[in-house]
Amino acid sequence: MDNKSDITYPSRVIFRAFLILLTCIFIECVGSGQSLAGDKILRYRIDSVDTRFTLSRKDISDIVHQAVFLWEKAVGHTIFKEDPQGDIRIDFVYDKRQAVTDSLKIISEDIDDAKSSYNKLMSRYDDILVVVEKKKGAYISDNNSYLTALNDYQTEIDAANNKAFVSRDEFQRFQKKKHCLDLQLIALQVKRSDLQRTVDELNDMVGVIGKIASNHNSQIINYKNTRKDLSGEFDAGRYEMNIYGEKSITIFHVKDREKLVRALAHELGHAQGLKHSKNPDSIMYYLNRSDSIRLLPEDILAMQARCSSN
């Protein structure tokens, strides 16, 4: 009897068996709802969100989708998916850095308000200054006219006093001139009072402008001192995997939407295995420095290479 090791099979039998094996593998993949590309999809879930970030879960979900879209557009297929049972947990943890950032926003708003008030007052000051100059010019002109008329009247009175006789008509003319001069003087006093009120308003405004300017300068100093707490290197977010294989993305610091998209895209890049870039404009740079939410060619190539190697 021949030994089993001596048994041989026709090549077509082997080929048919190989096709059956591939078919079985394909059926298994389809049956489990997976594909070769599906093995590269990282599933994430949005977990805890501190309410002090003033972001709803929908807001955060939309922002994460925006960060995901950056990478998926680059590679041309799905590599992330939001899933309530996702392996990667995303948390928003409010710490000192975010508290400082919120303080800076308030101070910045105060500075902007002070600057706006200052500019409005300065505009108003300039308008009132024009009014003062006009009133002052009108007052000086009327006062000069009054002094000229008063001087002429006094000259005529002196001449009349040297006469032995002054007629009734001449006396009435003097009285009429005196009455006109009295009315001019009253009008001048009214104009002078009005001018003084406007000047007082202008002076009061100068005092207010000075206080606003002083407060503005104090707020700028306060802003600079508060900003020192954010100096140096710090994380806007962090991707971690613990000893149990549990993966998480934690966001600590949200300056604005663009910075948050960059931070999430950065940490999602780490989740896919990307390392830090040396280019300050890169999404994968170790500091969230740029305001751009566009991937650089080197970011795209790194993710494409990473996904093709999985």
Residue, then its C-alpha position, 0 to 999 in steps of 0.5 A: m500500500d502506497n504511503k499518504s505522502d506519495i499522493t499527488y493532486p492534479s493542478r486544476v484540483i488545487f486551483r479549484a480549491f484555491l478559488i473556493l477558499l477565496t470565495c469563502i473569505f469574501i463571503e465571510c467579509v461580506g457577511s460580517g459587514q466588513s471590507l478590506a478598507g473597513d479594517k482601517i476605519l477607526r470608530y470614535r464616540i463623543d463622551s464627556v463634555d464640560t458645560r463650561f465650554t458652551l458647546s453642545r454635543k451637536d456642535i462638537s459632533d459637527i466640528v469633529h466631522q469637519a476634522v474627519f473630513l480633512w483626512e478622508k478627503a485626502v485619502g479618498h475613503t472613510i477612515f473614521k466613523e462616529d459610533p456610540q460604541g466606538d473604541i476612541r473616546i473623545d472628552f472635553v475637559y475644562d482646565k486652567r488653560q481654558a479658564v485663562t482663555d475665557s478670561l482673555k476673551i472677557i478682557s479682550e471684549d472689555i478692551d474692544d468696548a473701551k476702544s469703541s467707547y473711546n472712538k465714539l467719544m473722540s468723534r463726539y469730542d471733535d464734533i463739539l470742538v467744531v461747534v465750540e470754534k463756531k460759537k467762539g468765532a460768532y461770539i468774538s465777532d458780535n462782541n467786537s461789533y458791540l464794542t465798536a458800537l459802544n465806543d461810537y456811542q460813548t464818543e457821541i455822548d462825550a461830544a453832546n456833553n460838551k454842547a450847551f444844548v441837546s435837542r429832543d430828537e438828539f436825546q431820543r436818538f441817544q436813548k434808542k442807541k442805548h437801548c440797542l446796545d443793551l439788547q446787544l449786551i444781553a444777546l452777548q451774555v446769552k451767547r457767552s453762557d451758551l459757549q461756556r456750557t459747550v466748553d464745559e461739556l468739552n472739558d467733561m468729555v476730556g476727563v471721561i476720555g482720559k479715564i477710558a484711555s487709562n482703563h484701556n491701558s490697564q486692561i491691556i496690561n491685564y491682558k498681557n499678564t493673564r496671557k503669560d499663563l498660556s506662554g510656553e508649550f502646552d497641549a490643546g488636546r492629547y491622544e492617549m492609549n492606556i495599558y489596557g489598550e483603551k484609546s482616548i482624545t482629550i481636548f483641554h483648550v478651545k480658542d475658536r472653531e478653527k483652532l478646535v478643528r485643527a486640534l481634533a484633526h491633529e489628535l485624529g492623525h495620531a490615532q491613525g499613527l501619524k507622528h509630529s511634523k517639523n513644519p509649523d504650518s502642518i496640522m501635525y506640528y506639535l503646537n497648534r500655532s496656525d489658524s489654517i484648517r487646510l492640510l499641507p501636502e506632507d500631511i496628506l502624503a503621510m496619511q495616504a502612506r499610513c492608510s496604504s500600509n495598514 
